[in-house]
Amino acid sequence: MSITGEPERPPVKFGVPIADIVSGLHAAIAIVAAIRHRDRTGGEGQYIDMSMLEANMSVLTHQAFSYFATGRDPEKHGSAHSSIAPYQVFRASDGYIAVAVGSEKQWSSFCRAIGREDLERDERFRTNPDRVRHREELVAELERVFITRDRQYWVSALMAASVPAAPCTQRFRGNA
């Protein structure tokens, strides 16, 4: 929980029982492997030992890599990705959208799709490491853009530009 939530705010519990789900997925993979082994060996069984702690450590690989590379404890970034920007949730005029700009090609397409080609040329935002370094300024610029239109407009514009985006809802209704 120390890496979940907003900076300078209390830790936040994940919204679903993630430890149970991840452990169950690892167990399912182990069971399938054991069945495959049984079928290939004419019936030889396997012993499966599932550690919830170890299974859940596997989903922290990004944070562990960051720690071992820098020696700094992982920080809370809210909905943002720690090493990619922009890759987070933004407020549109009628709710929230999730945006994932995962490459330089997508960054170029993203800037065109939101009508802010100037951001692509801005030295602070030229590369992903630049955008991460200047995340606060970038987010402030993007917040001013996204609030001007509704979720459907932005999701449609971004998806048409091959930039992953999706509307977020406050409650589950089977659609967004």
C-alpha positions in Angstrom: 0.0 0.0 0.0 3.0 2.3 0.4 3.2 2.8 -3.4 -0.6 3.1 -4.0 -2.4 6.4 -3.8 -1.6 10.1 -4.2 1.7 11.7 -3.1 1.5 13.2 0.4 -1.7 11.3 1.1 -2.3 8.1 3.2 -1.7 4.7 1.7 -4.6 3.3 -0.3 -5.8 -0.3 -0.5 -6.1 -1.7 -4.0 -9.7 -1.7 -5.1 -10.0 -5.5 -5.4 -8.4 -8.4 -3.4 -5.3 -8.3 -5.6 -3.3 -10.7 -3.4 -5.9 -13.4 -3.8 -6.4 -12.8 -7.5 -2.7 -12.8 -8.4 -2.1 -15.9 -6.3 -5.0 -17.7 -7.9 -3.6 -16.8 -11.4 -0.2 -18.2 -10.4 -1.9 -21.3 -9.0 -3.9 -21.8 -12.2 -0.7 -21.6 -14.3 0.9 -24.2 -12.0 -2.1 -26.5 -12.3 -2.1 -26.3 -16.1 1.7 -27.1 -16.1 1.1 -30.0 -13.7 -1.7 -31.4 -16.0 0.6 -31.0 -19.0 3.3 -32.9 -17.2 0.9 -35.6 -16.2 -0.2 -36.0 -19.8 3.4 -36.1 -21.1 4.6 -38.6 -18.5 1.7 -41.1 -18.5 0.2 -40.0 -15.2 3.1 -38.7 -13.0 1.8 -36.2 -10.5 3.3 -32.9 -9.4 3.4 -31.1 -6.0 2.2 -27.4 -6.2 3.2 -25.0 -3.4 1.8 -21.5 -3.8 3.1 -18.6 -1.7 0.8 -15.6 -1.8 3.7 -13.4 -0.8 5.9 -14.6 -3.7 3.1 -14.5 -6.2 2.4 -10.9 -5.3 6.1 -9.9 -5.3 6.0 -10.8 -9.0 3.7 -7.9 -9.8 6.0 -5.5 -8.1 8.8 -6.1 -10.6 8.7 -2.6 -11.9 9.0 -1.0 -8.5 11.8 -3.5 -7.5 13.7 -2.7 -10.7 13.5 1.0 -9.9 14.7 0.4 -6.4 17.6 -1.7 -7.4 18.5 0.7 -10.2 18.3 3.9 -8.1 18.5 2.8 -4.4 15.4 5.0 -3.8 12.2 3.6 -2.4 9.3 3.7 -4.9 7.0 6.7 -4.6 3.2 7.0 -5.0 2.2 8.5 -8.3 -1.6 8.3 -8.1 -2.9 7.0 -11.4 0.3 7.9 -13.2 3.0 5.5 -14.3 6.3 6.1 -12.5 8.5 6.1 -15.7 6.2 7.0 -18.6 4.4 10.3 -19.1 1.6 11.0 -19.9 0.2 7.6 -18.7 -2.5 8.3 -16.3 -6.1 9.5 -15.7 -7.2 13.0 -16.7 -10.5 14.8 -16.0 -12.6 15.6 -19.0 -15.6 17.9 -18.8 -18.0 15.0 -17.9 -15.7 12.6 -16.0 -12.3 10.9 -16.3 -10.4 9.2 -19.0 -7.3 7.0 -18.9 -4.6 7.8 -21.3 -1.5 5.7 -22.1 1.2 7.4 -24.2 3.8 4.5 -24.2 6.1 5.5 -27.0 7.6 8.5 -28.9 5.4 7.7 -31.9 2.4 7.8 -29.7 3.5 11.0 -28.2 3.6 12.6 -31.6 0.2 11.2 -32.5 -1.2 12.3 -29.1 0.0 15.9 -29.5 -1.7 16.1 -32.9 -4.9 14.4 -31.6 -5.3 16.9 -28.8 -4.4 19.9 -31.0 -1.2 20.7 -29.1 1.6 20.1 -31.6 3.6 22.7 -29.7 4.0 20.3 -26.8 5.9 17.9 -29.1 8.4 20.7 -29.9 8.7 21.9 -26.3 12.2 21.0 -25.0 10.7 20.0 -21.7 8.6 17.3 -23.3 10.6 16.1 -26.3 11.4 12.6 -25.0 9.8 10.4 -22.4 12.6 11.0 -19.8 12.1 14.8 -20.4 8.3 14.4 -19.9 8.8 12.4 -16.7 11.3 15.0 -15.4 8.8 17.8 -16.1 5.7 15.8 -15.3 4.1 18.5 -13.2 4.3 21.1 -16.0 3.1 18.6 -18.6 0.1 17.4 -16.5 -0.9 21.0 -15.9 -0.9 21.7 -19.6 -2.9 18.5 -20.3 -5.4 19.1 -17.6 -6.3 22.5 -19.3 -6.8 20.6 -22.6 -8.8 17.6 -21.4 -11.3 19.6 -19.3 -12.5 21.4 -22.5 -14.3 18.4 -24.0 -16.2 15.3 -22.8 -14.8 11.8 -22.4 -16.3 10.4 -25.6 -14.7 13.2 -27.7 -11.2 12.6 -26.2 -11.4 8.8 -26.3 -12.6 8.8 -29.9 -9.9 11.4 -30.9 -7.1 9.5 -29.2 -8.2 6.0 -30.4 -8.4 7.4 -34.0 -4.8 8.5 -33.5 -3.8 5.0 -32.2 -3.2 6.3 -28.7 -4.7 4.0 -26.0 -7.5 5.7 -24.1 -10.6 4.7 -22.3 -13.4 6.4 -20.3 -13.5 5.8 -16.5 -16.7 5.4 -14.6 -17.4 5.9 -10.9 -19.5 2.8 -10.7 -19.7 -0.4 -12.8 -22.6 -0.4 -15.3 -21.3 -2.8 -17.8 -20.1 0.0 -20.1 -18.3 3.3 -19.7 
